[in-house]
Amino acid sequence: MADLSGLSLAIQAGDRASAVRHTNEALAAGVPPQEILNAMTEAMGIIGRLFQDGDIFVPEMLIAARAMKEATAILEPVLVEAGIRPEHTAVIGTVEGDLHDIGKNLVGMMLKGAAIEVVDLGVNVPADRFVEAAREHNARLIGLSALLTTTMPNMRKVVEAIKASNLNTKVMIGGAPTTPEFAAQIGADGFAPDAGAAADLAKSLLAG
């Protein structure tokens, strides 16, 4: 197996130029694109754990995610050519009535870092749009965000709409006012307190 520690460290440090250089060098050396992707995924997993443990904060997570994004842009055409694509797709969005998106965007970055394809519906998303997108993209996971207590009931609407649609899709929720108890109350499949935990929860739900 190729030594991709330099790529991993570059992503963890948020060094975009170095991450791109290591990716190009690995491809030029004939390293299989899946191996390179695995190294990137593991690097973002480390970032997620450091964030959960309070050893790094949102700015560090953001710069690491941006470094991975630039490196992934180099890798993606090679993955496509090799017929390699994410096994799972997740649809994410901030529920209707809520325009906050920082937390959602972080979750999207971490899910991509976990090799999950992400369809981001943005903010102020009604329940039926989540259902449509899950059906259109054959998504097995929906991630809901809310930062206002007044919009939390709209999470319940999405869960109910998904169940009524008979889609085989799990729903996880997050956002400052949400709790594990609220997730259970509305019938969601899980709750994540932060973006790193969301990536772990997503992998767990998709493995089930």
N, C-alpha and C positions, 0 to 999 in steps of 0.2 A: 504493500500500500504506500502511496506517495506521502511525503511529509508536507502536510498542508498547515502546519502549525503557524507559519508566518501569516497566512491568510486569516486564520482564526483570530490571531492576536491583533491583526490590523482591524478587523471588524469590531472586536471587543473594545479597541482603543478609539474607534470612530475615525480612523485614518482612511479617508476615502481614496486618496491617490495610491496609497500602499495596497489597499484591498483590490483595487482595479489592476494594479501591476502584478500582484501575486496571482490573480485570476488569469490574466493573459499568459503569464509564465507557465502556469499549470496546464493550460490548454495547449500551449506551444510544445510542452514536454509530452503531450499525449495522455495526460491524466484523464480518465473517464469523467465525463461531466457529472454523472451521478455522485462520484466521490467528492467532487468539488462542492456540489450542492449540499452533501451531507456535512462537510466541514463548516459551511456557512450556517447550516441549521443548528449544529452543535454550538457554534459560537453564540448565536442568538439565545439558545437555551441557557448558556452560562450567564448572559446578560439578564435574562428573565429571573434567574435564581438570585443574582446579586441584588436586583431591584427588590425582590420579595424580602430579602434579608436586610434591606435598608442600607446596603453597602454602596449603592449608587442611587441616583435620583433621575427624575424625568429628563433633564438635559442630556445626561450621559446615555440614557436609553435611546433618545432621539438621534444623537449623532452616530451611535452604533447602527441603528436601523437605516440611517441614510447611507452609511458606508456599505451596508449589505445591499441596499437598493441599487447603488451604482455598480457594484460587483455583479449583481444578478443581471443587470442590463447587458453585461458582456456575455454572461453565461446562457441567457434565455434562448437566443437563436440556435445555439448548439444543442440545447435540450430539445427544442422543437424539431430540429433536423434528425435527432436521434429517436424521436418519438416518445420522449420522456416528459410527462406532465404530472402535476399534483394528483394524488389519488383521490383527494376529497376537496369539496368546495363548500365554503361558508358564506352566507349572506349576512351582512352586518348593517346596522343603521341606528340612528337615534329616533325614538318613537315620536308619533304625531304630537305636535304642540311644543316640542323641545328643540331648540336650535343649537345646543351645545355639542361640540364634536371633538374636543381635544382628546378625551379619554377613548372615544371610539377610534380615532385615528391611530392612537398608540396600540390599541388592541389589533387593529388591522395590520400594522407593521409586524407585531409579534406573531400573528397567525401566519403571515407570509414567511416569516423567519422559521416557522415550524413546518414549512413546505405544504401549506394549505392554500389553495386558490381562494382569493377573497373578492367578493362582489360587494362593493360599498355603495349602499343606496343613499348615503348622505344623512341629512337631518330632516325632522318633521315628516317622518315616513308613516303613512297609514297602514293599518293591519293588512288590508287586501294587497298592498304592494309587496309586503314581505312574502305573502303566499304566492303571488305571481312570480316573483324572482326565484323563490325556492323551486317552484315547478319548472320554470324556464331553464335554470342552470343545474337542475338535478342536485340541489344542495342538500346535504344531510345534516347541516347545522345552521342555526340562525342565532346571531348575537344581537341582543337588544341593549341599548344604552338610554339612560334617563338621568338628568341631573336635578330635575325639579320634582318635588313631592307631588305637585299637581298633575304631572304627566305619568306618574307611576301606574295609575289605573289603565293606561293605554298599553302597558306591557301585558296585562291580563287579556286585553282584546286580541293581541297578536297570538298569544298562546291558544286562546279559544279558537281563533280562526285557523291556526295550523292544525289543531286537533279535528276541527270540523272538515278540513280538506282531505283528511286521511293520508296526508303525506308522511313518509317515514323520515321525519325531520326532528332533530332535537333542538331545544331552545335553551340558551344560557343568557343570563342577564348580568348587568353590572351598572355602576354609577353610584355617586356619593350617598344618596338616600336609600339605596337598596340594601337588602340583607339576605342571608340564607333563609331566614324564616319567611320573608316576603316571597322569595323564589318558590318555596314549597307551597305557600298559600295560593299562589296563582297557577300552580301546576307546571312551572318551568323545570327543566331537567338539571339545572345547576346555576350556581352563583359564583362570580369571581370578584374579589376585592380590588384587583389591579390587573394590568396588562400581562405581566408575567404569569400570574395565576390563570388568566384567561386562556393563554396558550396551552398550559398544562391541562386545564379542564377540557378544552376543545379536543385535544389528543385522546383524553380518556373517554369522552363521549363518543368520538368517532370510532374508537376501538371496540365499543360495546355492541 
